[in-house]
Every structure is written in structure tokens, then in C-alpha cells.
Amino acid sequence: MLLEILGLDAAYGDVPALSGVALSVEPGEIVALLGPNGAGKTTLLKAIAGLLRPRAGTVLWEGEDLGRVPSHLIVERGLALVPEGRRLFGSMTVEENLTLGAFAPRARNAQGANLERVYALFPILRERRRQIVRLLSGGQQQMVSVGRALMSSPRLLMLDEPSLGLAPLMVQAILDVLVEINRGGVAVFLVEQNVRAALTLAHRAYILETGRIVGEGGGAELLQDPHVRRAYLGPLAAPEYFVL
Amino acid sequence: MIILSQQLVLGFMIGGLYGLAAVGLSLIFGVLKVLNVAHGELIMLGGYGAYWLFALLGFDPFASLLLVVPLSLLLGLGLYCALFGFVVRTDEETRIKNSLLIGFGLALALHALAVKLWTADERGITTSYAGSVLIVGHLAIPLVRLASLAVAFALIAALHLLLTRWRWGRAIRATADDWQAALLTGIDVRRAYLLAFALGTGLAGAAGTLVSVGYSISPSIGLEWTLKALIVVVLAGLGSMFGTFVGGLFLGLAEAASAAVFGGPYREVVGLVIIFAVLVARPQGLFGAR
């Protein structure tokens, strides 16, 4: 087991955000986390990555309790988060953003090789490497954000809505890259609004509603699930901007 | 006309020190989101440090930079660990409020300490070469102040190199941009705060040394220098160290011009007018992003 979460509770002040969340990710898997806005998906990712301390419950990384690990040392363990809204270092160049992704000691030793790997995945970033990231398009910024996370040599890559606000072609490009990254042996934990696309590429998925896990299953299986179809894929669900 | 240009030359040179003072304040504010209103007092302490080294040990003030700057860095480490390290644990709005309280308290304490140690008299360092003047046409350029300007510029350039080339320098800039993203890349954000605060204090010490040699110091100059630095930070905006330095030069020139045109008493007003104009026309500052 790569990542195992047990009985996780989190809250913002008195408002509960997560209650009793349990899930797991095996090495090499693609796992999707689905759910409506405000369900607590971002909170869950933040709690795993150490940006937020949970009220109760444990996050186990290869059996080690991450609750005792200082936030900045979590990425060193092999767990990287591509945060919602990309969160780049806006005043810095593409290459500076990428090399900062290799700040942790283990990643620093592999910086050259990882940089080549990222440029191979996103050739446009090599061309733009001296540009200030604030001036890039949204899709290119998302590439930098994914690339920055890859620079840490992760074994689990977590992504929070990587397709948000991108043009359909760019969405497909990013999702394709995730599959390619996964083929290289990196497990992927994906939060995605684009339910059909997420379920198509995920091995397994969890459904989070108002802070609780209300369903789980294989990607193809959930695509046929009546509740999922009604709530996320049916004609009354939020309009999708592209169909696979 | 000669009087005006002479004033402008002098204004340009003190502007370099305004810039140096402001860069330290701007670095701390930009990274920690903490406003250290005792920055001017730290400049004052740096000045007295150089004064002591000169008066007691006969050190040349420019050479004593090599001692004053490291000592100021250490002082910065100490102040961060003792006072400001607790402030950065709160959210940004609370940080500002708490840092103002701590800063004012620190300013009062340092002022009292300086009166105790060095009395309230004005002091300055008078070296053997203090009166040397470079004559260019009708203009007289005091060599000491010219050297101070050059040192100030060299320090900004060194800081720029540190922030772009050094691993932790880049970490400091990353933390200023987005501390949560910095945490995600494995940067120990607390250490980035500590380093930025120490660097800012080191620059204050350097600025103080240069003030004590070309100008004069007294325990009460702190507030004045904090104000100048603040004006420059608002004028230049956050994010660019060279931009801040240029902002300092601009303030020096503007003060000199207004003193020459409207008379000496109006010198101090011009900075406040500039703040007002900048806030109305370009709230992000001349060189600030967004």
C-alpha cells in the first residue's frame, strides 16, 4: 500500500469539511476522486500533502504516519501535489519554477535527468524556459505546475483539478500526459470535474459528497453506476465541455 | 542653476542610501509579509556600530562594513528567533498588526538603549579623507558620499546575485511569491523567513554604516529612516530590488529639487506628496507587478 487514509476528519473552524474519510492508493494506480463543489476534495488533498492538519485520523505513507512529518519534508518522501489554481512562482521563469521543484535533497541529485524528462513531456516548456511564468497561457502554466511536481521524482502524483479553465484540446493533452506519467510507474491520485474523462482513465475511483466517501469502484464500473450517471453524467449534471 | 544641480547631485547620493534602506525593508515585507517599523532603528544601530569601531579601535568605516554587516546578520537571526518568528505563524492580516506592535516596541527599546550607550548627541565619523571633494565643472562631489553610493549599489547587486543564484536565495523568492507552493516543493518556509529577515537586517546595518560616515547619526534618526524606506517601498512597489534602489534615487532627487525650489523646510513634504500621487495613479508602485 502506497497511501492509506484512515478515519480522516478535518474542519475549518467549526465547519466540518471531512468526516471519517478512508481510502487507499496502490503503487502504479490511477485513482480518481469525484464529487461536487464543496465536497472537501481540495481539503483532502491539502491534508495529505501537509498544508492542513486534520482533526483526527491518520495519513499513512508506506506505513509511516505523515501526521508527525513536517510539511516541507513530505515531498521528500515521494508524494507531490499539483495544487488547485496551479500556484506557480509568478515572478520567476519557467526553468526557475521547474528547478525549485527539485529543491528537496533526493530530487536535487536527479535534477538534470528530471528536467530532461519534463521537457520531453512538454517540449513547449523548453522553448519558453526563460519566460516569466505569469506571461504564459493557462495551459502552459498548468504544464509548468505538473512539471514542477514531477521534478521531485514522486511515486505518487496528486492533482487538484488540472483541467480547470483550460481549452478542450489542452485538457486532453494534460490528461494524456498523466497516462504517460503513470506508465512510467508513478501512481496518480486525480481530483477532476470532468467525470467522464476521469473515470475513463482511472483504474479506481472514490466519490466524496459533503465530506464523506459515499461510493467507490472501478472506473468502468462507476461509469455504469446509476447514481454516478444521474448525479455526474446525466442530462441534469453540470454541462461538460467535452466528450470523449 | 548651479545651486539646483549641486543640490540634485547631493540628493542623488543620499537617494542611494534611501534605496539601500528600502531594499532591506522591502525584502522583509515581501517575504514575511511583516512590516518591521524598527528598520530605521536597526540602521541607527549599524551606524553606531561603525562609529564605535572607528572611535574605539580606529577602524576605517568602509572596512568596518566587513564586521558590521555580519554582526547585523546575526542580530537579525536573534531578533527573528526572539520576536518575529512568532508573528509569522498567524495569517497575513494578523501578521501585519502584530508586527507593528512588536516593531514599535522594539523601536522604543532600541532608541532608549542608544541614548543610554551613546547619549542623545549627534555623532558622525570624520575620517582623514572626509573633506575630499571631486570637482566636476561647477559641481563639488564629496568623495565619501560618492563612495557610499557606490557601496550601496554594489550591495544591491550582491543581493540580486544571492537571490537569483543561491539555492536558498531562490527559495526566498519562491516563498515571497507563494509560501504554500514553496512548502509543496520541499522548501522549509520558516528557514526562508529567517534568512530573509537576517539579510534585511544586514542591509540595514550596512546602510547605517554609510549614514554614519557621510552624514550623521543620533538615537532619534530611526523613525526618519523607517519613513524614508517606507516611502520608497510604496513608490517602487514590491518585487524588484533594483526597482526599489531606483525608487530611492528618485526620492533623493525629488527631495533635493523641492528643497532648491521651495526651500529647505519643504524637503520632508515631498515624500508624502509622492506617496499620495503613487497611491492614486499606480497603487502597485512604479516597478511592482500587478
Chai-1 contact restraints between the chains, C-beta under 6 A:
chainA,res_idxA,chainB,res_idxB,connection_type,confidence,min_distance_angstrom,max_distance_angstrom,comment,restraint_id
A,L51,B,Q180,contact,1.0,0.0,6.0,A-B,restraint_1
A,S71,B,L183,contact,1.0,0.0,6.0,A-B,restraint_2
A,H72,B,L183,contact,1.0,0.0,6.0,A-B,restraint_3
A,H72,B,G186,contact,1.0,0.0,6.0,A-B,restraint_4
A,H72,B,I187,contact,1.0,0.0,6.0,A-B,restraint_5
A,H72,B,D188,contact,1.0,0.0,6.0,A-B,restraint_6
A,V75,B,G186,contact,1.0,0.0,6.0,A-B,restraint_7
A,E76,B,G186,contact,1.0,0.0,6.0,A-B,restraint_8
A,L81,B,L184,contact,1.0,0.0,6.0,A-B,restraint_9
A,R87,B,D178,contact,1.0,0.0,6.0,A-B,restraint_10
A,R87,B,A181,contact,1.0,0.0,6.0,A-B,restraint_11
A,F89,B,A174,contact,1.0,0.0,6.0,A-B,restraint_12
A,F89,B,D177,contact,1.0,0.0,6.0,A-B,restraint_13
A,G90,B,D177,contact,1.0,0.0,6.0,A-B,restraint_14
A,S91,B,D177,contact,1.0,0.0,6.0,A-B,restraint_15
A,S91,B,G239,contact,1.0,0.0,6.0,A-B,restraint_16
A,L100,B,A174,contact,1.0,0.0,6.0,A-B,restraint_17
A,L100,B,T185,contact,1.0,0.0,6.0,A-B,restraint_18
A,G101,B,T185,contact,1.0,0.0,6.0,A-B,restraint_19
A,F103,B,T185,contact,1.0,0.0,6.0,A-B,restraint_20
A,F103,B,G186,contact,1.0,0.0,6.0,A-B,restraint_21
A,F103,B,I187,contact,1.0,0.0,6.0,A-B,restraint_22
A,A104,B,G186,contact,1.0,0.0,6.0,A-B,restraint_23
